[in-house]
Amino acid sequence: LNDSTLSNWKNYAVNWVTDTASATFKGTLLGEGHTVKGLYYNGTSARASLLKNTSGNVKISRLVLDGVYIKTSGYGPAAFVGNSDGSLQFVECYVTNSSITSTYNSSGDKGAGGFVGYGTAAVEIEDSAYIGTVTAPDLAGAFIGNCWTIGVHSVKNSFTNADIPFCKKRTINTNSANNYGVNDSLIQPGVTIIADSQMKGTAAIDNMPNLDWGRTWKTNKNGY
C-alpha cells in the first residue's frame, strides 16, 4: 500500500480508503502468509482499518500487517477490523511496527484495538501477535477494543508488547490460554506477564515456552 521501509514514509503515504460506511466483508480472508505493508490512515473516519466492517461468520488467517499507522478523530480504529458483528476469528495473524490512535472522546463509542476496534462480534484469536501501540481516551485494547458482548472473546497462544490489556471493554474469557503480555492492570485469564525485552531474540523460546515454536513462531535475534 505504501513503502514503509523509509524512516519518513508517513510524509508521503496515501490514505487507505475507509470512508465507505456500507462496505462490509463477509466470509474468509486467506492471507497464505502474505504481508500487507504501509497501511496508513490519518483523518476523521470512524472504524478506520483494513476492513471497516465485517458481518456474519468471518475468518482471517495467515495474514501479516507490517507498518500500520492509523490516526483518527473517529472511534473504533484497528489494524484488521473496525466494526464487527456475528463471529470473527483470527488464526496465525501478525501485526508489527504498528501505531493506532483514536482521539474520539464522546459517549460510549470511544476506544481502539490492535486487531478489532468496535462491535458486538464474538472474537477468537489464536497463534497471533500484536507488536506496537494502541491509544485512545478509554477502551484501548491490545487485541480487542470496545467490543461489548460479555464472555465471548478468547485469545490463545498469542502475545503482545502493547502496555494495555488484551481486551479493554470486556475481559477475555476463561477459554483463553498460553498467552503473554506486559500489562497486569486487569485480570486476564490465560495471560502470563513478562517484560517486553523477554519477547525478543533467541531467549523468547525460553521466556514464552507455551507458544508453538515448531510450527508457528520463529525467533528474531534482533527483535520480536
C-alpha positions, 0 to 999 in steps of 0.5 A, a space after each residue: 500500500 505504501 513503502 514503509 521501509 523509509 524512516 519518513 514514509 508517513 510524509 508521503 503515504 496515501 490514505 487507505 480508503 475507509 470512508 465507505 460506511 456500507 462496505 462490509 466483508 463477509 466470509 474468509 480472508 486467506 492471507 497464505 502468509 502474505 504481508 500487507 505493508 504501509 497501511 496508513 490512515 490519518 483523518 476523521 473516519 470512524 472504524 478506520 482499518 483494513 476492513 471497516 466492517 465485517 458481518 456474519 461468520 468471518 475468518 482471517 488467517 495467515 495474514 501479516 500487517 507490517 507498518 500500520 499507522 492509523 490516526 483518527 478523530 473517529 472511534 473504533 480504529 484497528 489494524 484488521 477490523 473496525 466494526 464487527 458483528 456475528 463471529 470473527 476469528 483470527 488464526 496465525 495473524 501478525 501485526 508489527 511496527 504498528 501505531 493506532 490512535 483514536 482521539 474520539 472522546 464522546 459517549 460510549 463509542 470511544 476506544 481502539 484495538 490492535 486487531 478489532 476496534 468496535 462491535 458486538 462480534 464474538 472474537 477468537 484469536 489464536 497463534 497471533 501477535 500484536 507488536 506496537 501501540 494502541 491509544 485512545 481516551 478509554 477502551 484501548 485494547 491490545 487485541 480487542 477494543 470496545 467490543 461489548 458482548 460479555 464472555 465471548 472473546 478468547 485469545 490463545 497462544 498469542 502475545 503482545 508488547 502493547 502496555 494495555 490489556 488484551 481486551 479493554 471493554 470486556 475481559 477475555 474469557 476463561 477459554 483463553 490460554 498460553 498467552 503473554 503480555 506486559 500489562 497486569 492492570 486487569 485480570 486476564 485469564 490465560 495471560 502470563 506477564 513478562 517484560 517486553 525485552 523477554 519477547 525478543 531474540 533467541 531467549 523468547 523460546 525460553 521466556 514464552 515456552 507455551 507458544 508453538 515454536 515448531 510450527 508457528 513462531 520463529 525467533 528474531 535475534 534482533 527483535 520480536 
